[in-house]
Amino acid sequence: MEVLHKRESCTSAGQEDVCALKSVSWEFADSSWIPGVTPVISYSVSDSETRILALVPRVDKQGEDRPASVETGLADVVTLQRRRQARLSAQDEEGFFMETLSEYQWARDAAGLAPTTLDRIVKPVIEVCDFYGTVPWRLTPRDVDRYFAGPGKRGHSTIRAKLNRIDGYFAFLEQRYAGEVFRRFGAAVESPIDPFNRPRHRGDFGLRIPPSQQEMKDFFSRWRADLPQARKPMVAGRDYVMAKLAYISGVRVTELCGIQIGDVHWELGQWGRFIVNGKGARGSGPRQRQAYLFQEGRELLWWYVEEVRGLFRDDPEHPSAPLFPSERLPKSVAALNMPIAPALDQSTFRRVLKTASAHYLSGPVSHLHPHLLRHACATHNYERGMSLWEVQKVLGHDWATTTVRYLASAHSEPELVSLAASDRAAQRLVMDKGNLR
């Protein structure tokens, strides 16, 4: 069968629209003709699922069936995409959305991001989509603006971080799945973060002023005195040790909660050290480093391991057991009967520290958070005479300029330092008997 078609008009806005084809000539050789039915041939057939061959009765202008005959006439052509669309539903879009989230995490995992970071980069996307009950490619800039200006409004830095993560996910989606999303769901992938709502980070100019050395000493003394009266002594002891160890060693909250029993090395250095998964930079992932216990931290941690750690339900001698476990086991975890318990969550430690500072901290600074303990560690060690390079080593910074920002509130007396330098120079002259060489 040979069919010659001439395209006259098309009102298509998509693949469902009907195109009219003018039949120029029909020549059938040894083909059976079905009376009252006109063969309908679509303009183009890409695959068997998008367009199907249909037979429709020919109808004349008066609405009566025209007898079948081989003659030039207008063929009624219908292009159908019913079969595939019948299978697509909201669950299909939701499932495809979840697949893209998983592949985005796999891609960032291959790039070297930490497991905790992989979890954080997709949470804002899920948060906004759950609020509107839709998938990302249906979001508009107006939707994002309304959410973060209303129910999702948080601090400036928090909103900036969430918007940047949403934009990063859409960059992945546009690069890898824009064509497939358009073909399957008819939606164009475009980031809802545009030049008007895109956040700009102009620097952190807030001054974090930690409590004084005496205020921190009184804070931990009052907290330690109340431990025997606590409703859960082992939990109170764990929280106290975590806070004071963060102040002594200057570790971050993510590093503190991730310490395992096998990470503590009592034999290193003069008082022992412990290994932490430090902060990554430029996609390198966590960088392990050694944190310092010092004499006070060694005595404190030894007391905790001997008197408190064994009271929790897991195996305290397992090398992979967390140093600071959670006392609450989810039913799914308890059913596994594993020898180790999950580590204490960072948000839980922040709440504990906030509550403790409200009860035991006095002075102009009334609220403590984990990063302020890190600032207090740097400031107080510098005030005690530790050099800038040594403070940098304690905090685990690569650049001394980063450490300097932690010392913005350090009390220093340039005149006294100048007098001390002069005294040291005079002593060297006396020891060298006036020899300046």
MODATA-V491137 format. One record per run of one state. SS is the DSSP state (@ for helix, = for strand, . for the rest). FROM is the first residue (numbers start at 1). LEN is the number of residues. If there is no record, write none. Layout:
BEGIN
ss = <SS SS>
from = <FROM FROM>
len = <LEN LEN>
END
This chain:
BEGIN
ss = <. = . = . = . = . = . = . = . @ . @ . @ . @ . @ . @ . @ . @ . @ . @ . = @ = . = . = . @ . @ . = . = . @ . = . @ . @ . @ . @ . @ .>
from = <1 2 11 19 28 37 40 55 58 59 60 65 66 74 76 82 88 90 111 115 133 136 139 141 150 156 186 213 226 227 230 233 250 253 258 260 261 264 266 273 279 287 293 294 308 309 312 322 323 325 326 331 337 343 344 346 361 370 384 388 396 400 407 414 432>
len = <1 9 8 9 9 3 15 3 1 1 5 1 8 2 6 6 2 21 4 18 3 3 2 9 6 30 27 13 1 3 3 17 3 5 2 1 3 2 7 6 8 6 1 14 1 3 10 1 2 1 5 6 6 1 2 15 9 14 4 8 4 7 7 18 6>
END
